[in-house]
Amino acid sequence: MRQLFLENADGGIEKITSEKANPLLDLYVSFNFSRLRPTLFFLPAVLLLLIAAFLFMLDALRAESYILIQREYFFMLNATLSQYPEMQYNLTETGNTLVVASLLSIFVLHAPKIWESLASALLVSCLFSSVLKKLFHVPRPAAFFDNGSFIIIGRTLSGHNSLPSGHSITIFTALSILMFAFMPARLINRIFWCTLFVSAGLALVLTRVALGAHYPIDVLVGGIIGYFCALAGIFISTRYRIWKWIGNRKYHPFFIIAFTGCWLALAFRIMQEHLFIFCLSLFVLTISLYKITAAYVKR
């Protein structure tokens, strides 16, 4: 049990007890989340409207015309980025929910507020992804173009579920939550911080084009939706506190079991594809499992 001594509104000292491994970090994250305002939803809404208007002006609201207006950009980006297949194949897996959960697993112990928001955000993102993919029914590049005309890295995806990119949604959902969770106080630092995260996110989502799995607008729309889902997750968890049990150590066995399942799934993926990102995720998850188990045993 940790004890914190904070100054209250009357100038007195108030003692706060916490079971969290790093209560100050969780308080910092909680404070940053509490400062967010609903007006932040305007940005993704405006960006999505601009993309829709752009497609409307080019008469590209049908699947075939939507693909054809991006054809040159798709081939150019695919040819350029696919020159580094091993790197692109590793980076694209950051949009794998299994990898995201593993890399962020340590925050269950040190900043459960992140996981409270992540749980809601991933559910919202899953809903958006599945519904919109079925609604738009856009064929993937491998289902529309001759497979010999562009480079495909990894498994050939030829379904009619290209828009939006699910990996891009997951990437920006996780990155946006981390961006808001650790947002600096000074304005100049905030600008640099947001630029860093957005740039990293764009670099990661473009790997989907490098692999020949998506068109450029697919990943842009996916990234914007991911940002929206992150905000939705933060506001849902902050307002309704449906995941507040995550920070309670008596529920750690749930995460021990869940993360053990993730560990086994990662080990299986490593046997199939020996990717560095899977090995890194397994390493992080092993440390998290040890620390969470040790914290529960000491409880």
Backbone bond lengths (Angstrom), bond angles and torsions (degrees), N, CA, C in turn:
res aa  C-N    CA-C-N  psi(-1)  N-CA   C-N-CA  omega(-1)  CA-C   N-CA-C  phi
1 M - - - 1.467 - - 1.529 109.55 -
2 R 1.353 117.14 125.69 1.457 121.54 179.11 1.527 110.06 -96.51
3 Q 1.354 116.09 149.42 1.455 120.99 177.13 1.520 109.35 -120.22
4 L 1.338 115.46 133.98 1.460 121.90 176.52 1.515 108.73 -119.70
5 F 1.323 115.88 142.47 1.455 121.04 177.39 1.521 107.70 -117.46
6 L 1.352 116.21 109.89 1.454 122.24 -176.10 1.517 110.29 -118.44
7 E 1.315 114.83 147.62 1.460 120.23 177.91 1.514 109.06 -80.97
8 N 1.346 117.03 127.65 1.461 119.98 -179.46 1.522 110.75 -89.34
9 A 1.351 115.57 -176.51 1.471 120.76 -175.59 1.516 112.79 -64.51
10 D 1.337 118.68 -25.57 1.457 122.45 -178.99 1.532 112.71 -89.08
11 G 1.310 116.16 2.56 1.455 119.09 179.68 1.513 113.60 89.12
12 G 1.343 117.55 -1.02 1.458 120.73 178.76 1.518 111.22 -85.33
13 I 1.322 115.65 170.96 1.453 121.75 179.33 1.519 109.23 -101.22
14 E 1.324 114.43 126.99 1.461 120.42 -178.42 1.522 109.68 -115.10
15 K 1.338 116.00 132.15 1.467 120.43 179.71 1.524 109.38 -93.06
16 I 1.341 114.79 130.72 1.462 120.79 178.56 1.519 108.31 -122.71
17 T 1.323 116.31 128.06 1.466 120.29 176.55 1.517 109.35 -99.60
18 S 1.327 115.94 146.18 1.453 120.34 -178.27 1.515 109.82 -147.95
19 E 1.340 115.47 143.90 1.451 120.85 176.35 1.522 111.72 -90.28
20 K 1.301 117.85 -4.64 1.462 120.89 -176.52 1.525 110.32 -73.03
21 A 1.342 115.80 147.38 1.461 121.13 -178.58 1.517 111.10 -66.67
22 N 1.324 116.72 -33.07 1.462 121.32 -179.16 1.527 108.12 -137.31
23 P 1.335 117.85 75.65 1.474 120.90 -174.62 1.520 113.99 -60.65
24 L 1.334 117.60 -32.49 1.463 119.79 179.67 1.523 111.37 -64.06
25 L 1.322 116.44 -39.56 1.461 120.39 178.53 1.520 110.62 -64.06
26 D 1.320 116.74 -42.98 1.459 120.26 179.83 1.526 111.14 -66.86
27 L 1.334 117.17 -37.39 1.464 120.80 175.99 1.523 111.65 -64.41
28 Y 1.335 115.81 -38.40 1.465 121.16 178.67 1.530 110.37 -63.81
29 V 1.333 115.91 -44.88 1.464 120.88 178.31 1.522 110.28 -63.69
30 S 1.332 116.46 -44.74 1.461 121.28 179.96 1.527 111.02 -61.07
31 F 1.338 116.26 -40.75 1.467 120.65 178.65 1.521 110.82 -63.59
32 N 1.326 117.12 -43.70 1.462 120.43 179.72 1.526 111.11 -64.26
33 F 1.316 117.16 -40.49 1.465 120.14 178.67 1.525 111.06 -65.88
34 S 1.331 117.04 -35.69 1.465 120.72 -177.81 1.529 112.08 -68.60
35 R 1.332 117.16 -21.10 1.469 120.96 -179.36 1.522 113.19 -83.34
36 L 1.323 117.86 -11.15 1.465 120.75 -178.13 1.521 110.63 -71.77
37 R 1.325 115.57 144.28 1.458 121.69 -178.66 1.532 110.59 -120.45
38 P 1.330 117.47 151.48 1.478 120.93 -178.86 1.526 113.99 -58.59
39 T 1.335 117.46 -20.03 1.467 119.84 179.35 1.530 112.21 -61.18
40 L 1.324 117.26 -18.13 1.464 120.69 178.08 1.526 111.88 -64.51
41 F 1.339 116.70 -19.59 1.457 119.83 178.19 1.531 111.60 -72.27
42 F 1.327 117.82 -17.04 1.463 120.58 -179.43 1.519 112.24 -62.53
43 L 1.331 117.06 -38.57 1.467 120.71 -176.75 1.529 111.98 -60.48
44 P 1.344 120.20 -55.28 1.465 118.22 178.91 1.520 113.07 -62.71
45 A 1.350 117.05 -34.10 1.467 120.07 179.51 1.529 110.40 -63.95
46 V 1.335 116.54 -44.49 1.470 121.12 179.86 1.523 110.73 -65.43
47 L 1.322 116.97 -43.44 1.471 120.42 -179.46 1.522 111.56 -62.52
48 L 1.325 116.92 -42.31 1.463 120.31 178.91 1.527 111.10 -66.52
49 L 1.341 117.19 -37.97 1.466 120.97 177.04 1.526 111.09 -65.32
50 L 1.327 116.76 -39.25 1.474 120.42 178.41 1.525 111.09 -64.49
51 I 1.324 116.46 -41.13 1.465 119.80 178.27 1.528 110.27 -64.88
52 A 1.335 116.02 -42.59 1.471 120.28 178.50 1.528 110.86 -62.74
53 A 1.342 116.91 -41.47 1.464 120.89 178.41 1.527 110.88 -65.19
54 F 1.314 116.48 -40.10 1.466 121.60 178.27 1.530 110.66 -61.26
55 L 1.322 116.71 -44.92 1.460 120.87 178.98 1.525 111.05 -67.26
56 F 1.322 116.51 -37.02 1.463 120.76 179.13 1.528 110.84 -64.22
57 M 1.332 116.75 -43.82 1.471 121.06 -179.28 1.524 111.50 -63.90
58 L 1.338 116.26 -31.09 1.467 120.33 -179.99 1.523 111.93 -92.54
59 D 1.350 115.83 8.22 1.465 121.16 -178.32 1.533 110.35 53.42
60 A 1.346 114.62 45.66 1.463 120.18 -175.34 1.524 111.93 -117.96
61 L 1.327 116.26 35.39 1.458 119.27 179.56 1.530 111.75 -87.03
62 R 1.342 116.42 -12.36 1.464 120.11 173.32 1.522 109.31 -87.59
63 A 1.308 116.72 153.02 1.470 121.41 -174.27 1.525 112.33 -57.25
64 E 1.329 117.20 -45.64 1.466 119.88 -176.18 1.524 111.85 -65.15
65 S 1.315 117.05 -46.80 1.465 120.27 -179.83 1.525 111.22 -69.20
66 Y 1.334 116.59 -32.66 1.469 121.16 175.96 1.525 110.48 -59.43
67 I 1.327 116.08 -40.76 1.459 120.69 -179.71 1.524 110.94 -72.65
68 L 1.317 116.89 -43.49 1.465 120.73 -173.39 1.525 113.04 -66.56
69 I 1.340 118.48 -32.95 1.463 118.85 -179.96 1.533 111.87 -70.78
70 Q 1.346 116.74 -16.11 1.463 120.81 179.18 1.528 112.63 -104.15
71 R 1.313 116.12 -0.23 1.461 120.36 -170.45 1.528 112.44 -53.19
72 E 1.319 117.49 -52.10 1.470 120.50 -176.32 1.528 111.07 -64.01
73 Y 1.324 116.74 -42.02 1.469 120.61 -179.56 1.529 110.63 -66.92
74 F 1.324 115.84 -37.82 1.466 119.15 178.36 1.520 110.89 -63.13
75 F 1.339 116.90 -48.81 1.461 120.26 -179.00 1.527 111.67 -63.51
76 M 1.344 115.98 -39.56 1.462 119.99 -179.07 1.527 111.12 -65.57
77 L 1.325 116.79 -49.23 1.469 120.51 -179.68 1.525 111.47 -65.77
78 N 1.313 115.86 -40.36 1.458 120.09 -179.91 1.529 110.92 -62.87
79 A 1.331 116.85 -43.66 1.465 120.55 -178.98 1.524 111.40 -67.75
80 T 1.336 116.65 -37.57 1.465 120.92 -177.43 1.524 112.29 -74.12
81 L 1.319 115.98 -50.44 1.463 120.75 -174.14 1.532 112.87 -74.71
82 S 1.317 116.90 -27.57 1.469 119.70 -176.99 1.526 112.86 -75.91
83 Q 1.326 117.68 1.75 1.470 120.43 176.62 1.526 111.16 -69.42
84 Y 1.329 116.40 -14.11 1.464 121.51 178.98 1.528 108.59 -122.21
85 P 1.332 116.98 68.05 1.469 120.59 -171.20 1.524 114.79 -61.96
86 E 1.335 117.38 -40.46 1.461 119.71 -177.64 1.528 111.11 -65.08
87 M 1.333 115.70 -43.86 1.464 120.39 179.49 1.530 110.94 -64.97
88 Q 1.329 116.62 -45.22 1.464 120.55 -178.76 1.527 111.42 -64.45
89 Y 1.316 115.99 -38.41 1.463 120.19 -179.12 1.527 111.62 -67.23
90 N 1.336 115.88 -35.52 1.465 120.07 176.25 1.518 111.35 -71.07
91 L 1.325 116.28 -47.26 1.467 120.32 -176.38 1.524 112.46 -65.05
92 T 1.331 117.30 -34.02 1.468 119.06 -177.98 1.524 112.01 -65.80
93 E 1.348 116.74 -22.96 1.457 120.13 -179.76 1.531 112.44 -75.06
94 T 1.333 117.77 -5.28 1.470 119.27 172.75 1.528 110.38 -68.77
95 G 1.321 116.34 -10.70 1.459 120.71 174.45 1.513 112.55 -93.98
96 N 1.324 116.14 5.30 1.458 122.30 176.32 1.528 108.29 -85.42
97 T 1.318 116.97 123.59 1.469 120.72 -176.82 1.523 112.03 -57.33
98 L 1.319 116.92 -34.12 1.459 121.43 178.33 1.527 111.03 -62.46
99 V 1.318 116.40 -41.81 1.471 121.69 178.84 1.522 110.71 -69.23
100 V 1.330 116.60 -43.48 1.470 121.00 179.31 1.526 110.69 -59.97
101 A 1.329 116.48 -48.00 1.463 120.52 -179.82 1.525 111.23 -61.46
102 S 1.318 117.35 -38.18 1.457 121.28 -178.91 1.526 111.72 -69.65
103 L 1.334 116.92 -45.40 1.463 120.78 -178.08 1.528 112.04 -67.92
104 L 1.329 116.74 -28.28 1.465 120.54 -178.99 1.529 112.58 -100.12
105 S 1.324 116.70 5.48 1.467 120.81 -174.56 1.524 113.59 -59.58
106 I 1.324 117.64 -32.53 1.467 120.95 -176.59 1.523 111.70 -64.70
107 F 1.343 117.14 -23.14 1.462 120.32 -178.88 1.525 112.79 -71.76
108 V 1.324 117.83 -14.71 1.471 119.71 173.51 1.520 109.28 -57.98
109 L 1.318 116.02 -35.74 1.464 121.71 -177.64 1.522 112.24 -88.36
110 H 1.333 117.10 -41.91 1.464 120.97 -171.02 1.532 115.00 -96.87
111 A 1.323 117.36 -27.49 1.477 120.17 179.62 1.520 108.91 -150.29
112 P 1.334 117.79 70.81 1.470 120.77 -177.58 1.521 114.26 -59.48
113 K 1.340 117.97 -20.60 1.465 120.06 176.76 1.526 110.84 -59.33
114 I 1.333 116.64 -32.22 1.460 120.23 177.24 1.518 109.96 -64.67
115 W 1.325 116.60 -42.94 1.455 120.07 -179.83 1.517 112.12 -71.79
116 E 1.310 117.64 -30.81 1.463 120.08 175.61 1.535 109.82 -60.81
117 S 1.313 115.81 -45.14 1.467 120.59 179.06 1.520 111.46 -71.52
118 L 1.335 115.92 -39.47 1.465 120.15 -179.00 1.525 111.30 -62.96
119 A 1.335 117.13 -39.53 1.467 120.69 -179.34 1.533 110.52 -60.72
120 S 1.334 116.50 -47.93 1.467 120.05 178.90 1.522 111.12 -65.80
121 A 1.326 116.35 -42.72 1.464 121.21 -176.88 1.523 112.11 -63.68
122 L 1.324 117.06 -41.55 1.465 120.18 -179.72 1.526 111.47 -67.54
123 L 1.322 116.82 -34.76 1.465 119.48 176.07 1.530 110.93 -66.12
124 V 1.333 116.12 -43.36 1.469 120.53 177.82 1.527 110.26 -63.86
125 S 1.333 116.97 -42.88 1.465 121.07 -178.92 1.523 111.40 -64.93
126 C 1.328 116.18 -38.40 1.466 120.52 177.86 1.525 110.68 -62.46
127 L 1.331 116.10 -40.81 1.460 121.26 178.84 1.527 111.00 -64.23
128 F 1.338 116.44 -49.65 1.463 121.18 179.94 1.524 111.03 -60.09
129 S 1.327 116.01 -46.19 1.461 120.59 -176.34 1.525 111.98 -61.70
130 S 1.319 116.62 -49.85 1.464 119.98 -176.58 1.528 111.91 -66.83
131 V 1.333 117.04 -41.74 1.469 120.56 -178.34 1.525 111.12 -68.51
132 L 1.339 117.92 -47.06 1.462 121.07 -175.98 1.526 112.16 -69.73
133 K 1.327 117.31 -36.14 1.469 119.56 177.43 1.527 110.88 -60.71
134 K 1.337 116.25 -42.70 1.463 120.31 179.02 1.525 111.13 -71.24
135 L 1.324 116.50 -34.83 1.460 120.91 -178.60 1.526 112.25 -67.19
136 F 1.336 117.01 -48.17 1.466 121.18 -176.19 1.527 112.17 -80.91
137 H 1.340 117.26 -35.70 1.472 122.36 174.56 1.537 111.89 52.17
138 V 1.313 116.28 48.24 1.469 121.86 -179.57 1.529 109.85 -88.74
139 P 1.332 118.13 126.48 1.472 119.56 179.18 1.531 111.47 -67.01
140 R 1.308 115.66 141.68 1.456 120.56 176.95 1.535 109.78 -70.13
141 P 1.338 116.91 164.12 1.471 120.06 -179.68 1.520 113.51 -52.40
142 A 1.326 117.73 -42.03 1.462 121.04 -178.62 1.519 112.64 -68.25
143 A 1.339 117.07 -18.45 1.466 121.45 178.46 1.525 111.62 -93.13
144 F 1.329 116.98 -11.06 1.479 120.23 -176.13 1.529 111.91 -113.44
145 F 1.336 116.65 -45.85 1.462 120.88 -178.22 1.522 110.88 -95.23
146 D 1.330 114.88 160.56 1.461 120.47 171.62 1.526 107.79 -63.57
147 N 1.315 117.59 126.33 1.467 121.40 -175.22 1.523 113.04 -62.29
148 G 1.325 117.42 -17.72 1.463 120.07 177.66 1.512 112.89 -84.49
149 S 1.351 117.48 -5.63 1.468 120.61 -176.36 1.527 113.08 -89.17
150 F 1.327 116.90 -9.57 1.463 120.11 177.52 1.522 108.78 -147.43
151 I 1.311 115.75 171.58 1.466 120.82 -174.67 1.528 110.26 -94.21
152 I 1.321 116.17 130.78 1.456 122.40 175.63 1.521 108.32 -113.99
153 I 1.320 116.01 124.44 1.469 121.69 178.51 1.522 107.81 -108.72
154 G 1.314 116.64 127.56 1.452 120.28 -179.45 1.515 111.96 81.55
155 R 1.306 115.95 -150.12 1.467 121.84 -175.94 1.519 111.63 -71.59
156 T 1.312 117.14 138.27 1.460 121.86 177.91 1.526 109.91 -77.91
157 L 1.326 115.77 120.23 1.464 122.10 179.46 1.522 108.18 -103.50
158 S 1.313 116.98 118.21 1.469 119.67 -173.68 1.533 112.39 -129.32
159 G 1.317 117.06 26.57 1.458 120.16 178.26 1.515 112.45 -80.61
160 H 1.317 116.44 -178.51 1.464 122.18 176.87 1.536 108.95 -109.32
161 N 1.322 114.89 57.05 1.470 121.14 -177.05 1.530 111.00 -141.38
162 S 1.325 115.11 44.29 1.467 119.77 -173.46 1.529 113.43 -78.08
163 L 1.325 116.73 -35.34 1.471 121.17 -175.80 1.529 110.73 -110.89
164 P 1.347 116.61 125.19 1.472 129.64 -5.29 1.533 111.11 -86.82
165 S 1.318 116.15 171.13 1.465 121.22 177.93 1.527 110.12 -75.86
166 G 1.329 117.01 119.33 1.465 120.83 179.60 1.512 112.97 -66.07
167 H 1.336 116.43 -38.99 1.461 120.01 177.98 1.529 110.67 -62.26
168 S 1.335 115.92 -40.08 1.471 120.24 -179.66 1.528 110.88 -65.46
169 I 1.326 116.42 -37.88 1.465 120.20 177.30 1.526 110.14 -61.81
170 T 1.328 116.04 -46.89 1.465 120.56 -179.04 1.516 111.68 -63.98
171 I 1.324 117.19 -42.51 1.471 121.60 -179.16 1.524 110.67 -60.55
172 F 1.325 116.91 -50.06 1.462 119.28 -177.60 1.522 112.39 -74.29
173 T 1.314 117.50 -25.67 1.462 119.67 174.32 1.519 109.85 -63.30
174 A 1.326 116.29 -50.79 1.470 120.65 -178.80 1.519 111.68 -66.84
175 L 1.343 117.70 -45.47 1.461 120.69 -178.30 1.523 111.97 -64.94
176 S 1.331 117.15 -38.44 1.467 120.36 -179.02 1.524 111.27 -67.08
177 I 1.333 116.64 -38.94 1.466 119.81 177.56 1.525 109.84 -63.44
178 L 1.328 117.16 -44.46 1.469 120.58 178.09 1.527 110.98 -64.84
179 M 1.324 116.46 -38.66 1.467 120.76 179.91 1.523 110.92 -61.39
180 F 1.330 116.98 -46.76 1.460 120.56 179.71 1.528 111.90 -72.99
181 A 1.319 116.80 -32.77 1.467 120.36 -178.24 1.518 111.85 -63.92
182 F 1.319 117.56 -39.20 1.468 121.29 -175.30 1.525 112.05 -114.96
183 M 1.327 115.79 30.50 1.468 121.33 -179.54 1.530 111.06 -61.84
184 P 1.335 118.41 126.48 1.477 121.08 178.97 1.532 111.07 -66.04
185 A 1.314 115.48 164.49 1.466 120.77 -177.79 1.530 112.11 -82.34
186 R 1.330 117.23 -41.58 1.474 120.59 -175.97 1.519 110.91 -75.88
187 L 1.353 115.86 143.04 1.459 121.84 -175.89 1.526 112.02 -60.18
188 I 1.321 117.56 -46.33 1.463 121.10 -177.47 1.531 110.34 -62.02
189 N 1.321 115.91 -37.65 1.464 120.14 177.94 1.522 111.50 -70.30
190 R 1.332 115.84 -33.98 1.462 119.55 177.59 1.527 110.70 -64.36
191 I 1.334 115.67 -42.66 1.469 120.08 179.92 1.527 110.25 -61.00
192 F 1.319 115.55 -46.73 1.470 120.07 178.71 1.523 110.31 -62.60
193 W 1.332 117.17 -43.73 1.467 123.19 -178.28 1.528 110.96 -60.71
194 C 1.334 116.60 -48.63 1.464 120.73 -179.27 1.529 111.51 -66.09
195 T 1.323 116.01 -40.24 1.470 120.40 177.98 1.520 110.68 -61.20
196 L 1.327 115.85 -41.43 1.466 121.28 179.30 1.528 110.84 -61.47
197 F 1.332 116.96 -46.79 1.453 120.49 -177.10 1.531 111.99 -70.01
198 V 1.328 116.76 -40.66 1.467 119.58 179.41 1.531 110.23 -65.81
199 S 1.324 116.62 -41.70 1.473 120.44 178.73 1.518 111.11 -62.95
200 A 1.335 115.61 -44.11 1.471 119.96 177.94 1.529 110.29 -62.32
201 G 1.331 116.25 -41.89 1.457 120.33 179.64 1.522 112.37 -62.72
202 L 1.347 116.80 -43.76 1.469 120.45 179.09 1.528 111.33 -63.82
203 A 1.332 115.80 -40.10 1.467 119.66 178.14 1.528 110.81 -62.62
204 L 1.321 116.41 -38.85 1.468 120.50 -178.27 1.534 111.82 -72.93
205 V 1.335 117.10 -42.23 1.470 118.34 -177.28 1.530 111.70 -71.46
206 L 1.323 117.35 -27.77 1.470 119.75 178.52 1.524 112.13 -68.43
207 T 1.330 117.05 -14.64 1.461 119.31 175.14 1.525 110.74 -63.04
208 R 1.334 116.86 -24.80 1.466 120.42 178.54 1.525 110.62 -67.59
209 V 1.335 116.30 -32.30 1.466 120.68 175.03 1.525 109.51 -74.10
210 A 1.336 116.54 -39.63 1.465 121.39 178.91 1.519 111.29 -58.92
211 L 1.332 116.52 -36.88 1.465 120.73 -178.74 1.530 112.72 -79.49
212 G 1.333 116.17 -8.03 1.458 119.67 -178.47 1.515 112.76 78.18
213 A 1.332 116.41 23.23 1.464 120.87 -176.33 1.524 113.22 -99.06
214 H 1.339 117.27 -20.65 1.469 120.39 -175.13 1.526 111.11 -147.93
215 Y 1.332 114.89 161.59 1.468 122.54 173.39 1.527 108.67 -90.52
216 P 1.348 117.74 161.32 1.474 119.97 -177.86 1.528 114.46 -56.16
217 I 1.333 117.65 -43.04 1.467 119.19 -177.94 1.527 110.71 -68.81
218 D 1.317 117.43 -29.43 1.472 120.50 176.03 1.517 111.29 -54.95
219 V 1.341 115.51 -46.81 1.465 119.44 -174.71 1.525 111.12 -77.29
220 L 1.344 117.44 -31.55 1.462 119.89 176.58 1.531 110.40 -65.52
221 V 1.327 115.93 -46.44 1.463 120.34 178.61 1.529 110.01 -63.90
222 G 1.326 116.49 -40.69 1.460 120.33 177.93 1.513 112.36 -61.43
223 G 1.342 116.43 -41.46 1.458 120.21 178.51 1.519 112.54 -64.02
224 I 1.329 116.25 -41.64 1.472 120.64 179.36 1.532 110.26 -65.49
225 I 1.325 116.43 -42.90 1.466 120.12 178.12 1.529 110.15 -64.14
226 G 1.336 116.88 -37.70 1.459 120.50 177.80 1.517 112.11 -61.35
227 Y 1.328 116.29 -41.06 1.470 121.32 176.54 1.526 110.26 -62.15
228 F 1.333 115.68 -43.15 1.472 120.74 177.92 1.534 110.73 -61.89
229 C 1.331 116.27 -43.90 1.471 120.61 -178.94 1.526 111.36 -64.13
230 A 1.331 116.50 -37.22 1.466 120.43 177.95 1.519 110.49 -62.31
231 L 1.330 116.59 -46.12 1.464 120.49 177.92 1.532 110.67 -62.45
232 A 1.333 115.77 -43.72 1.470 119.88 179.16 1.525 110.29 -60.14
233 G 1.330 116.53 -43.00 1.457 120.54 179.73 1.519 112.34 -62.87
234 I 1.329 116.36 -40.94 1.470 120.84 -179.95 1.530 110.27 -65.69
235 F 1.324 117.16 -46.19 1.459 120.12 -178.12 1.531 111.74 -68.66
236 I 1.326 117.27 -37.79 1.465 120.16 178.78 1.523 110.28 -64.63
237 S 1.326 116.67 -48.33 1.471 119.81 -177.38 1.521 112.04 -68.39
238 T 1.336 117.20 -33.25 1.467 120.94 179.87 1.526 111.32 -71.98
239 R 1.324 115.93 -40.34 1.462 119.58 -175.62 1.526 112.86 -80.33
240 Y 1.319 116.99 -43.71 1.462 120.05 -171.47 1.525 114.11 -101.78
241 R 1.332 117.67 -16.01 1.466 122.82 176.03 1.528 112.80 50.89
242 I 1.329 117.27 38.01 1.460 120.10 -178.37 1.532 112.23 -72.49
243 W 1.341 116.02 -15.91 1.462 119.93 -178.83 1.522 111.69 -112.22
244 K 1.322 118.40 19.84 1.464 120.09 -174.91 1.527 112.54 -63.32
245 W 1.329 116.43 -20.03 1.469 120.73 179.06 1.528 112.47 -67.42
246 I 1.339 117.15 -16.76 1.464 120.05 -178.37 1.522 111.57 -58.57
247 G 1.320 117.85 -36.01 1.454 121.35 -178.65 1.517 114.72 -80.82
248 N 1.331 116.91 -2.74 1.459 121.21 -179.09 1.529 110.17 -89.74
249 R 1.318 116.70 124.11 1.465 120.48 -174.43 1.523 113.88 -64.50
250 K 1.301 117.86 -22.69 1.467 118.08 -178.77 1.526 111.57 -69.44
251 Y 1.341 117.05 -13.62 1.454 121.32 176.59 1.528 112.53 -98.44
252 H 1.325 116.88 4.88 1.462 120.33 179.22 1.530 113.20 -59.01
253 P 1.347 119.74 -33.51 1.474 118.04 177.03 1.529 113.34 -55.59
254 F 1.342 116.76 -31.66 1.463 119.82 177.08 1.525 110.14 -60.23
255 F 1.343 116.23 -46.10 1.462 119.92 -179.40 1.529 111.47 -71.98
256 I 1.311 116.58 -32.90 1.468 119.65 177.40 1.531 109.73 -61.56
257 I 1.332 116.11 -43.97 1.470 120.73 179.10 1.530 110.64 -68.44
258 A 1.350 116.22 -45.86 1.470 120.65 -178.28 1.527 111.28 -63.47
259 F 1.323 116.51 -44.68 1.458 119.90 -178.97 1.528 111.94 -71.68
260 T 1.318 116.96 -28.11 1.470 119.27 173.41 1.526 109.87 -64.85
261 G 1.330 115.64 -39.58 1.462 119.90 174.97 1.516 111.45 -61.98
262 C 1.344 116.55 -42.12 1.467 121.19 176.99 1.530 110.72 -62.78
263 W 1.337 115.83 -39.74 1.462 121.52 179.74 1.522 110.28 -60.40
264 L 1.320 116.29 -45.41 1.465 120.71 179.75 1.529 111.12 -66.13
265 A 1.345 116.05 -39.10 1.464 120.00 178.82 1.523 110.80 -64.70
266 L 1.335 116.64 -40.90 1.465 120.41 177.71 1.525 111.55 -65.49
267 A 1.316 116.11 -41.85 1.466 120.05 178.70 1.529 110.30 -60.37
268 F 1.335 116.27 -39.44 1.461 120.87 178.01 1.529 110.60 -65.64
269 R 1.340 116.64 -42.46 1.472 119.90 179.10 1.528 111.36 -64.58
270 I 1.334 116.79 -36.55 1.462 120.42 178.47 1.523 110.67 -64.33
271 M 1.327 117.11 -36.99 1.459 120.35 177.54 1.527 111.32 -67.31
272 Q 1.336 115.88 -30.21 1.463 119.84 178.52 1.523 111.61 -82.33
273 E 1.342 115.82 -48.64 1.468 122.48 -178.75 1.521 108.10 -133.32
274 H 1.287 116.87 111.65 1.475 119.91 -175.54 1.540 109.37 -82.22
275 L 1.341 115.14 72.85 1.461 120.36 -179.47 1.529 110.38 -93.89
276 F 1.323 115.36 143.53 1.460 120.45 -179.93 1.519 111.57 -60.95
277 I 1.337 117.74 -38.57 1.460 120.87 -177.00 1.519 111.19 -63.24
278 F 1.337 117.37 -33.48 1.463 120.46 176.74 1.528 110.70 -70.85
279 C 1.332 116.05 -39.59 1.469 120.42 178.51 1.530 110.38 -65.03
280 L 1.345 116.22 -42.30 1.465 120.53 178.02 1.523 110.67 -62.88
281 S 1.324 116.66 -44.52 1.466 121.39 179.37 1.521 110.69 -61.62
282 L 1.322 116.53 -41.01 1.461 120.95 179.41 1.525 110.98 -64.71
283 F 1.337 116.35 -39.57 1.462 121.43 178.86 1.528 110.75 -63.92
284 V 1.330 116.88 -47.70 1.470 121.76 179.40 1.520 110.24 -62.79
285 L 1.318 116.44 -42.98 1.456 121.00 -178.55 1.531 111.51 -65.53
286 T 1.321 116.81 -35.95 1.465 120.75 177.44 1.521 111.00 -62.46
287 I 1.333 116.46 -44.46 1.468 121.04 177.51 1.529 110.51 -62.88
288 S 1.327 116.44 -43.77 1.459 120.73 -179.74 1.521 111.20 -62.65
289 L 1.317 116.57 -44.45 1.462 120.58 179.16 1.521 111.16 -60.35
290 Y 1.324 116.28 -42.35 1.464 120.45 178.92 1.528 110.71 -62.68
291 K 1.327 116.95 -46.51 1.471 120.94 -176.62 1.525 111.69 -69.07
292 I 1.324 117.03 -40.85 1.467 120.38 179.68 1.530 110.14 -66.25
293 T 1.320 116.82 -42.50 1.458 121.31 178.52 1.532 110.98 -64.15
294 A 1.336 116.29 -44.00 1.466 120.94 179.69 1.526 110.28 -62.76
295 A 1.337 117.48 -41.86 1.471 121.35 179.59 1.524 111.03 -63.93
296 Y 1.328 116.04 -38.63 1.465 120.07 -179.60 1.523 110.65 -69.29
297 V 1.318 117.02 -41.00 1.467 121.12 -179.53 1.540 111.37 -64.55
298 K 1.348 115.80 -35.35 1.476 120.55 -179.85 1.510 111.87 -77.93
299 R 1.305 117.48 -10.01 1.473 123.29 -174.35 1.524 111.94 -56.44
